[in-house]
Amino acid sequence: MTHAQRLPRRIFVTGHRGMVGSAVCRRLAAESEVELLTASRDALDLTDSQAVLEYFQSEKPDAVIFAAARVGGIVANDTYPVEFLSDNVQMATAAIEAAKAAEVERFLFLGSTCIYPRDAAQPLREEALLSGPLEQTNEAYALAKIVGLKLCQYMRKQYGLMYHSAMPTNLYGPGDNYHPEHSHVLPALIRRFHEAKEAGLEEVVIWGSGRPRREFLHVDDLADALVYLLQVPDPPDWVNVGTGQDATILEVARAVAEVVGYEGQIETDPTRPDGTPRKVTDVSRLHELGWHHTIDFRDGLASTYQHYLAERESDRLRAV
Ligand SMILES: NC(=O)c1ccc[n+]([C@@H]2O[C@H](COP(=O)([O-])OP(=O)(O)OC[C@H]3O[C@@H](n4cnc5c(N)ncnc54)[C@H](OP(=O)(O)O)[C@@H]3O)[C@@H](O)[C@H]2O)c1
């Protein structure tokens, strides 16, 4: 990075118990000059704008990494669109406005590549935002995220504040959700292959043709990218964060089976829906800024499986 800025000193990480927030806290723990600020939901409900304002006024952070959100799978998004829209809009607007009032220098908001239009060209470029209709199943969530992204952009434009956003691709790593129905594809595969191995099953059937292509980024890589972006002097209003590399679901399933040590057959079920044929981000803008992922998918998968085993063993496995 050219002319990197120093990391802000007091950094408030919202959602620090979540998958992304906890990875950011692990990453910032390596920065001796950083004073990490966190607040649990019991202590600070981020939808409560008055409480958020008071927190910012009293704690006076220099920067915020906004990793809190009401998140969920297709079923939850489809069942509770009101809460997905209003909670996420309230959290984002309360925090961004409180940051401005408390003269917070820097605010890094978390978007997601799932908020790009449903039919956006692949690989997904930053310009695709708002260029077409959204995916219906997560429209409420996407609208709320777009409000957060745009509010940061407007704060920068109107008030000269360095508020900007990152757009992560699918993540995996410690602290993921392993719910049997609500989890994302990678944790779902880890759980299924592990349980198939335990049960001695001769075959595991994966939904769909196995041909759709997907990209995965280790959450510790994301945390490193976020800390990096916080030091870029003039970052884009939003930038994709991913590997730019994709693999078919069948290839991913084979990799998971190998890491888990499952030796049975892997079958596909083409009668089940495939979803989008390809989802991968264009990371050229991020590379131009000087950041590149470092965690190889196989290595990340192997360590994630170890975390899965440890979380399971100690009854800390998240399955909500
Ligand atoms: N995971 C992915 O694959 C992925 C991919 C792209 C983008 N992202 C983005 O990354 C961000 C974080 O996602 P994640 O996967 O880390 O989610 P997560 O594990 O569910 O963490 C979300 C965090 O937000 C907190 N939170 C929710 N509502 C709150 C409220 N009203 N007040 C205070 N805290 C509240 C939760 O607190 P509790 O611990 O109390 O529940 C939790 O710690 C989201 O913006 C998401 O869109 C994630």
The ligand as a Gaussian input file, in Angstrom:
#p B3LYP/6-31G(d) Opt

LIG

0 1
 N      -20.877000     -14.886000       7.120000
 C      -20.771000     -14.621000       5.823000
 O      -20.608000     -15.530000       4.974000
 C      -20.812000     -13.183000       5.344000
 C      -20.569000     -12.942000       3.987000
 C      -20.595000     -11.631000       3.515000
 C      -20.875000     -10.589000       4.401000
 N      -21.100000     -10.846000       5.708000
 C      -21.434000      -9.690000       6.574000
 O      -20.649000      -9.647000       7.739000
 C      -21.400000      -9.083000       8.808000
 C      -21.320000      -9.993000      10.010000
 O      -21.810000     -11.289000       9.664000
 P      -21.521000     -12.574000      10.563000
 O      -21.550000     -13.738000       9.662000
 O      -20.364000     -12.333000      11.444000
 O      -22.863000     -12.595000      11.436000
 P      -23.050000     -13.164000      12.915000
 O      -22.054000     -14.222000      13.196000
 O      -24.514000     -13.511000      13.048000
 O      -22.742000     -11.899000      13.824000
 C      -23.606000     -10.812000      13.883000
 C      -23.364000     -10.081000      15.166000
 O      -24.243000      -8.948000      15.214000
 C      -24.740000      -8.830000      16.525000
 N      -26.040000      -8.157000      16.555000
 C      -27.146000      -8.465000      15.848000
 N      -28.149000      -7.649000      16.197000
 C      -27.662000      -6.784000      17.140000
 C      -28.211000      -5.715000      17.880000
 N      -29.489000      -5.334000      17.727000
 N      -27.409000      -5.062000      18.769000
 C      -26.123000      -5.440000      18.955000
 N      -25.549000      -6.452000      18.271000
 C      -26.317000      -7.108000      17.377000
 C      -24.881000     -10.250000      17.021000
 O      -24.917000     -10.228000      18.413000
 P      -25.287000     -11.535000      19.314000
 O      -23.987000     -12.260000      19.433000
 O      -25.788000     -10.982000      20.570000
 O      -26.331000     -12.283000      18.518000
 C      -23.638000     -10.895000      16.432000
 O      -22.546000     -10.752000      17.310000
 C      -22.822000      -8.902000       8.274000
 O      -22.981000      -7.573000       7.884000
 C      -22.875000      -9.796000       7.060000
 O      -23.736000      -9.328000       6.057000
 C      -21.077000     -12.119000       6.222000

